[in-house]
Amino acid sequence: MTRDGEQSRLLALERQIAAAEATLLELQAAILEARSERGLVAAADARLENERLQVENQLATREVVSANAALQVAVKASQTDSLTGLKNREVLWDRLGHDMALARRHGHRLIIYFLDIDGFKRVNDQLGHAVGDLLLQHAAAVLQTTVRGSDTVCRIGGDEFVVLVAAARREDATQVADKMARALAEPCLLAGHPMSISASIGYSVFPDDGDSPGVLVHMADEAMYRIKRAASRLHPPQPLLSRQQIS
Ligand SMILES: Nc1nc2c(ncn2[C@@H]2O[C@H](COP(=O)(O)OP(=O)(O)OP(=O)(O)O)[C@@H](O)[C@H]2O)c(=O)[nH]1
């Protein structure tokens, strides 16, 4: 081949290489573009999925919070006497165990009072059940405000209340009983009816009288019952002055 012929063949080859390189660059650019588009789509999908999970999480959290709140309301209702708002009979045994443990630990006494309103049935019979309810609510509020916030007042049914009072000495028991009796006897007006509540009050003392919750409540109940019977032999039942009795 001549020198000219060879040069023109080289030029042709160089053009072919340049063209192939340009095509290669275009292809690479196209591949990159496709990859980054796929990446953007995947990132957008991931963002959407993330937002969906966050919403699901928030809904689940809200459900847990409201289920918890409902549970707390149900627990409180199961422990509360709905008429008076006091703790109910079911809670009494728990509280008694707890208060006895505290008394044991701090070396003080726990007084278990059993109160029963005198002549309550007549209020119901003569003035109606609604006035009877008002009287029970009034008695509950009086007892609650007469003892300390750390003491426990329960309505265990009908016109019966149990009050747990922490005290330094056994002798304090009569003072607290007097205080409750006087507070209940304060004249009040219920639905326009002037009244003064009389209650029979018996008590037992932990640890002096025993260390079983059942025995202590039973002793206080018996003490209350004895004084109620003794008083009703002396006087016809009338809801005026409170009576009390040491166990
Ligand atoms: N208004 C009202 N009455 C109730 C409730 N629970 C029980 N009672 C009534 O309370 C009365 C309690 O009766 P008792 O304690 O035997 O009667 P009482 O007249 O107080 O007799 P003594 O305790 O011997 O003085 C009954 O008539 C029950 O029907 C209540 O939630 N509301």
The ligand as an SDF file (V2000), in Angstrom:
LIG
                    3D

 32 34  0  0  0  0  0  0  0  0999 V2000
  -80.4620    5.0460  100.7940 N   0  0  0  0  0  0  0  0  0  0  0  0
  -79.7300    3.9180  100.8120 C   0  0  0  0  0  0  0  0  0  0  0  0
  -80.0550    2.9360  101.6840 N   0  0  0  0  0  0  0  0  0  0  0  0
  -79.3070    1.8180  101.7030 C   0  0  0  0  0  0  0  0  0  0  0  0
  -78.2170    1.6470  100.8370 C   0  0  0  0  0  0  0  0  0  0  0  0
  -77.6710    0.4370  101.1040 N   0  0  0  0  0  0  0  0  0  0  0  0
  -78.3970   -0.1250  102.1050 C   0  0  0  0  0  0  0  0  0  0  0  0
  -79.3900    0.7100  102.4620 N   0  0  0  0  0  0  0  0  0  0  0  0
  -80.3920    0.5240  103.4980 C   0  0  0  0  0  0  0  0  0  0  0  0
  -79.7580    0.7700  104.7420 O   0  0  0  0  0  0  0  0  0  0  0  0
  -80.5470    0.1770  105.7670 C   0  0  0  0  0  0  0  0  0  0  0  0
  -79.5940   -0.4080  106.7700 C   0  0  0  0  0  0  0  0  0  0  0  0
  -80.3160   -1.0620  107.7050 O   0  0  0  0  0  0  0  0  0  0  0  0
  -79.9050   -1.2110  109.2230 P   0  0  0  0  0  0  0  0  0  0  0  0
  -78.4900   -0.7840  109.4420 O   0  0  0  0  0  0  0  0  0  0  0  0
  -80.2700   -2.5810  109.6160 O   0  0  0  0  0  0  0  0  0  0  0  0
  -80.9080   -0.2200  109.8800 O   0  0  0  0  0  0  0  0  0  0  0  0
  -80.7130    0.8700  110.9720 P   0  0  0  0  0  0  0  0  0  0  0  0
  -82.0000    1.6140  111.0240 O   0  0  0  0  0  0  0  0  0  0  0  0
  -79.4830    1.6850  110.7080 O   0  0  0  0  0  0  0  0  0  0  0  0
  -80.5500   -0.0030  112.2560 O   0  0  0  0  0  0  0  0  0  0  0  0
  -79.4380    0.0800  113.3560 P   0  0  0  0  0  0  0  0  0  0  0  0
  -78.1320   -0.1010  112.6370 O   0  0  0  0  0  0  0  0  0  0  0  0
  -79.7490   -1.0340  114.2830 O   0  0  0  0  0  0  0  0  0  0  0  0
  -79.5150    1.4240  114.0010 O   0  0  0  0  0  0  0  0  0  0  0  0
  -81.4760   -0.8040  105.0650 C   0  0  0  0  0  0  0  0  0  0  0  0
  -82.7660   -0.2690  105.0740 O   0  0  0  0  0  0  0  0  0  0  0  0
  -80.9640   -0.8430  103.6150 C   0  0  0  0  0  0  0  0  0  0  0  0
  -82.0150   -1.0090  102.6910 O   0  0  0  0  0  0  0  0  0  0  0  0
  -77.9200    2.6910   99.9200 C   0  0  0  0  0  0  0  0  0  0  0  0
  -76.9740    2.6370   99.1220 O   0  0  0  0  0  0  0  0  0  0  0  0
  -78.6960    3.8040   99.9380 N   0  0  0  0  0  0  0  0  0  0  0  0
  1  2  1  0
  2  3  2  0
  2 32  1  0
  3  4  1  0
  4  5  2  0
  4  8  1  0
  5  6  1  0
  5 30  1  0
  6  7  2  0
  7  8  1  0
  8  9  1  0
  9 10  1  0
  9 28  1  0
 10 11  1  0
 11 12  1  0
 11 26  1  0
 12 13  1  0
 13 14  1  0
 14 15  2  0
 14 16  1  0
 14 17  1  0
 17 18  1  0
 18 19  2  0
 18 20  1  0
 18 21  1  0
 21 22  1  0
 22 23  2  0
 22 24  1  0
 22 25  1  0
 26 27  1  0
 26 28  1  0
 28 29  1  0
 30 31  2  0
 30 32  1  0
M  END
$$$$
